[in-house]
Amino acid sequence: MKDIAANPANAPYETLDRFQSATVIVTGASTGIGRATVRRFALEGANVAMVARSEEDLAQAAGDLPEAQVLKIVADVSKEEDATRIAAETEARFGGIDVLVNNAGTAVMGSIEEVDRAAWDKVIDTDLTGLYMVTRAAWPALRKSGGNVVNTSSVSGTGGDWNMFAYNAAKGGVTNLTHALALDARQSGVRVNAVNPSITRSALTGDMFDNDALMEKFMERLPLGRPGEPEDVAAAICFLASRDACFINGVNLPVDGGLSASNGQPPQA
């Protein structure tokens, strides 16, 4: 029997064949979780529309994926016209939309006295409003296909962090928007779920991984004893998007190495 209890960083992941001929949009597709998610869907047979703000980063992220399987869209999800274009270009190229992965996000550190309106707006517009606009644009196609949405929220969307109130507000919105959309979609057959990662290796968390003292604190809190890898989250996203999860709806799935299993008290032994 395979040892499924542990999956060390950079270990190979078993792939299935669940998305043949399906069309998937992944925002924030050029790095980290988004990039891993693109590759996982593509390996499972999907056509993937990759969305990010940099053409160069998209080309690098696409790598050796077959050109016929990939559509690269340079767009900013915080702009309504770009959100509309993402859905339109995907439908024009692949004929429909089966899965939308809202992964684009940004963060800002600082207290209420330090974070100005421009920084606040950038986080809310990208992480929350952009998610709403892309979902709204893709919704007619998702209704037609009986498709589903998977949002990237965060453990930061279920509780507060020190010095991250703007990110907490945005991801808290994503968490509850996931609940609400799942309810409102009851007549359409569209499922809406989310993943809630903890610390995961990416461009957004690079400074955290370079901070040895901070990483030691994380390791004290993570029962599995390691941070998340992008492939860990990508696997969970693909599960929620697949028929294997056909009766799972309105869920915010922790993908956090057991972090949220704690009630917050320190170890007593």
Buried (B, 14 or more C-beta within 10 A) or exposed (E): EEEEEEBEEEEEBEBEEBBEEBBBBBBBBBBBBBBBBBBBBBBBBBBBBBBBBEEEBBEEBBEEBEEEBBBBBBBBBBEBEBBBBBBBBBBEEBEBBBBBBBBBBBBBBBEEEEBEEEBBEBBBBBBBBBBBBBBEBBBEBBBBBEBBBBBBBBBBBBEEBEBBBBBBBBBBBBBBBBBEBBEEBEEBEBBBBBBBBBBBBBEBBEEBBEEEEEBEEBBEBBEBEBBBBBBBBBBBBBBBBBEEBEEBBBBBBBBBBEBBEEEEEEEEE
